[in-house]
Amino acid sequence: MGSKALSFFGMGYVGLTSAVCFASRGFRVVCFDVDARKAELIASGRAPFYEPLVEELLKKALESKLLAVARDPAEAVEASDVTFITVGTPGNPDGSINLEQVEMASAQVGEALRDKDEYHLVVLRSTVVPGTTENVVKPIVEVRSGKRCGEGWGLCFNPEFLREGSAVEDTFNPDRIVIGACDKRSSDLLESLYREFYAEKMPPILRTTPVNAELIKYANNAFLAMKVSFINMIANLCQKIPGADVEAVAKGIGLDKRIGPLFLRAGAGWGGSCFRKDIEALLDFALKRGVDMPLLEATLKVNNAQPYRVVGMARELVGELRGRRVAVLGLAFKPNTDDMRDAVSIKVVKRLLEEGARVVVYDPRAMENAKKMFGSSVEYASSVEECLRGSECAIIVTEWDEFRRLRPEDFLRLMKEPVVVDGRRIYDAELFSSKLKFAAIGLGKTK
Ligand SMILES: NC(=O)c1ccc[n+]([C@@H]2O[C@H](COP(=O)([O-])OP(=O)(O)OC[C@H]3O[C@@H](n4cnc5c(N)ncnc54)[C@H](O)[C@@H]3O)[C@@H](O)[C@H]2O)c1
């Protein structure tokens, strides 16, 4: 049994994944979410989203009685020694960060701490702009609890780096742990908790100030997004050079140790709940302090245009898209998730509809979310075969393994016109080009 009991405020991708991972290693965890429907679902052993292993670990945690769902915030704080705040930090329409959920969770934790005698550690894991831990969370908890930070309770900012699609795997094997603590006692306590959790597989740990930890998270996401936008920019150039292929270029530069091979896969652009809103929040934060961030602006500019490029490639192969049946393969923002927040597919589908195409979509996991998003404007296929059957163009938007396995013969057999746009570079370009009408991101025309 873990020596500390933990509570989690916010049962989204981050909160639920962390909670079930801690429970799987013997820690008692208490979950709280303001969304009663979500809390009910979790209490019944069902994850409110698809993420490999999460539901299995949740069921085991409930069976072993290591995981409980609290009815109110006070119950969660009372039953734990450490509270992780894992609520959402969406963007406002102007790009600035919306801290309402963080403020509310801080107030709830603070209220609960008023009546608690034992020392309690509060750990903010949501991504927040520099200064939030010390200038927003700390004063709210102090006022609500009537206790100064460091006297009865401690506070850390501990950024989360997990990737959806491999969230459990990432939680068990992070590259590093960053702790931005308000004082030494808090930092020591959080480090000892992680030492207990990771035992002999303890990752490197970086102890720093809260602002540095907050900046590390933003700089990290911004850099990754910039790397992808960079290779997409090179991919766009490759398409104009006969014989050029971004795959070869990426491989060549990725072998340089100073660059590295990861996040150099050209495609239809990045999506997801984090990159855009974090870059926009950082840009807004910097602008308000008179600092220009042209690299971030360019990162967004390249990415905003990328989904439309695949539609343009389809138009080039097919001609007028009006009235054509176009199959969109992949809707989730990446494989192994059902998350469609800021997914590339949204822009692709909307543009296809604007151009008058008849759109049929398929995704192994995201169909429910897609139905909420697209309503009756598209046709929903229940398999990849059904999606391709009778289509006049297929666009690969998400690189699910199920799509990787398709051979040129499958497209030839099922489609009315075998035309494929590989928006994720999952196919052997030479083979596909020799058998059907084919275009791929970053592939220069051969004839
Ligand atoms: N999703 C990712 O891959 C990822 C990775 C790293 C960091 N992050 C960051 O982690 C944070 C959470 O992300 P997410 O994707 O899990 O968000 P999410 O939107 O999936 O989940 C947030 C949850 O918090 C709940 N909530 C809101 N206010 C609450 C309150 N006062 N008390 C209890 N619950 C409350 C919401 O109902 C929701 O269920 C964000 O700041 C995000 O930027 C996300």
The ligand as an ORCA input file, in Angstrom:
! r2SCAN-3c Opt
* xyz 0 1
  N      -4.740     15.804    -22.693
  C      -3.425     15.787    -22.763
  O      -2.826     15.070    -23.566
  C      -2.600     16.634    -21.817
  C      -1.229     16.376    -21.688
  C      -0.478     17.165    -20.820
  C      -1.082     18.203    -20.120
  N      -2.417     18.438    -20.273
  C      -3.031     19.520    -19.493
  O      -3.704     18.904    -18.396
  C      -4.918     19.608    -18.116
  C      -6.098     18.667    -18.207
  O      -6.199     18.190    -19.523
  P      -7.284     17.086    -19.933
  O      -7.087     16.818    -21.378
  O      -7.248     15.982    -18.971
  O      -8.621     17.947    -19.725
  P     -10.148     17.462    -19.807
  O     -10.908     18.627    -20.317
  O     -10.223     16.150    -20.497
  O     -10.544     17.207    -18.279
  C     -10.691     18.207    -17.331
  C     -11.721     17.728    -16.312
  O     -11.758     18.629    -15.191
  C     -13.108     18.683    -14.730
  N     -13.240     19.845    -13.847
  C     -13.346     21.160    -14.197
  N     -13.411     21.924    -13.083
  C     -13.314     21.094    -12.020
  C     -13.305     21.291    -10.603
  N     -13.378     22.490    -10.073
  N     -13.194     20.197     -9.818
  C     -13.128     18.958    -10.341
  N     -13.137     18.709    -11.677
  C     -13.224     19.767    -12.499
  C     -13.909     18.709    -16.002
  O     -15.258     18.354    -15.766
  C     -13.161     17.669    -16.844
  O     -13.676     16.382    -16.644
  C      -4.962     20.774    -19.094
  O      -4.380     21.904    -18.490
  C      -4.089     20.305    -20.244
  O      -3.516     21.375    -20.957
  C      -3.181     17.661    -21.093
*
